[in-house]
Amino acid sequence: MKNFVVKTIANAGALAVAVWLLDKITLTGGSTGKKVGTLLLVALIFGLVNFLVKPVVKLLSLPLLILTLGLFTLIVNALMLLLTSWLADTLDLSFHVEGFWTAVLGGLIISIVSWALNVVLPDGD
């Protein structure tokens, strides 16, 4: 359970950095508390998407992953971020990613920041 909480906090931090760096990834809301709550909910959605959907997409795109020596993973990450944005919009959360190339850059930023945060934050159950 502790590992799940740490990964969710790392995802929320990575999403916050992407929102801060990219103008086309938006998080709107009134107060700071509401924005933090929205970020945590979006991080949960992002974690579920990465846990449930991403392995299936990676398996189906295995030939492209091999052909591009893994660079197609950037496209898969972008698609997962766009799916998270769509789900957040469906659930009436104020998180939005505008455009595919923004999602590619956002996915790269989120991957790097979440990796760094997972290195720094404690893990284990």
For each residue, the residues with C-beta under 8 A, 3 or more apart:
1: 4 5 125
2: 5 6 122 123 124 125
3: 6 7 123 124 125
4: 1 7 8
5: 1 2 8 9
6: 2 3 9 10 118 121 122 123
7: 3 4 10 11 47 118 123
8: 4 5 11 12 40 43 44 47
9: 5 6 12 13 43 117 121
10: 6 7 13 14 114 117 118 121
11: 7 8 14 15 43 46 47 110 114
12: 8 9 15 16 36 39 40 42 43
13: 9 10 16 17 113 114 117
14: 10 11 17 18 109 110 111 113 114 117
15: 11 12 18 19 39 42 43 46 95 110
16: 12 13 19 20 27 39
17: 13 14 20 21 109 110 113
18: 14 15 21 22 25 106 109 110 113
19: 15 16 22 25 26 27 39 95
20: 16 17
21: 17 18 109
22: 18 19 25 102 105 106 109
23: 26
24: 97 98 99 102
25: 18 19 22 95 96 97 98 102 106
26: 19 23 94 95 96 98
27: 16 19 35 38 39 42 94 95
28: 94
29: 34 35 38 94
30: 34
31: 34 35
32: 35 36
33: 36 37
34: 29 30 31 37 38
35: 27 29 31 32 38 39
36: 12 32 33 39 40
37: 33 34 40 41
38: 27 29 34 35 41 42 93 94 95
39: 12 15 16 19 27 35 36 42 43 95
40: 8 12 36 37 43 44
41: 37 38 44 45 88 91 93
42: 12 15 27 38 39 45 46 84 88 93 95
43: 8 9 11 12 15 39 40 46 47
44: 8 40 41 47 48
45: 41 42 48 49 84 87 88 91 93
46: 11 15 42 43 49 50 80 81 84 110
47: 7 8 11 43 44 50 51
48: 44 45 51 52
49: 45 46 52 53 54 80 83 84 87
50: 46 47 53 54 80
51: 47 48 54 55
52: 48 49 55 56
53: 49 50 56 57 80 83
54: 49 50 51 57 58 76 80
55: 51 52 58 59
56: 52 53 59 60
57: 53 54 60 61 76 79 80
58: 54 55 61 62 65 73 76
59: 55 56 62
60: 56 57
61: 57 58 64 65 72 76
62: 58 59 65 66
63: 66 67
64: 61 67 68 72
65: 58 61 62 68 70 72 73
66: 62 63 69
67: 63 64 72
68: 64 65 71 72
69: 66
70: 65 73
71: 68 74
72: 61 64 65 67 68 75 76
73: 58 65 70 76 77
74: 71 77 78 104 107 108
75: 72 78 79 104
76: 54 57 58 61 72 73 79 80
77: 73 74 80 81 104 107 108 110 111
78: 74 75 81 82 100 103 104 106 107
79: 57 75 76 82 83 103
80: 46 49 50 53 54 57 76 77 83 84 107
81: 46 77 78 84 85 97 103 106 107 110
82: 78 79 85 86 97 100 103
83: 49 53 79 80 86 87
84: 42 45 46 49 80 81 87 88 95 97
85: 81 82 88 89 95 96 97 103
86: 82 83 89 90
87: 45 49 83 84 90 91
88: 41 42 45 84 85 91 93 94 95 96
89: 85 86 92 93 95 96
90: 86 87
91: 41 45 87 88
92: 89
93: 38 41 42 45 88 89
94: 26 27 28 29 38 88
95: 15 19 25 26 27 38 39 42 84 85 88 89
96: 25 26 85 88 89
97: 24 25 81 82 84 85 102 103 106
98: 24 25 26 102
99: 24 102 103
100: 78 82 103 104
101: 104 105
102: 22 24 25 97 98 99 105 106
103: 78 79 81 82 85 97 99 100 106 107
104: 74 75 77 78 100 101 107 108
105: 22 101 102 108 109
106: 18 22 25 78 81 97 102 103 109 110
107: 74 77 78 80 81 103 104 110 111
108: 74 77 104 105 111 112
109: 14 17 18 21 22 105 106 112 113
110: 11 14 15 17 18 46 77 81 106 107 113 114
111: 14 77 107 108 114 115
112: 108 109 115 116
113: 13 14 17 18 109 110 116 117
114: 10 11 13 14 110 111 117 118
115: 111 112 118 119
116: 112 113 119 120
117: 9 10 13 14 113 114 120 121
118: 6 7 10 114 115 121 123
119: 115 116
120: 116 117
121: 6 9 10 117 118
122: 2 6
123: 2 3 6 7 118
124: 2 3
125: 1 2 3
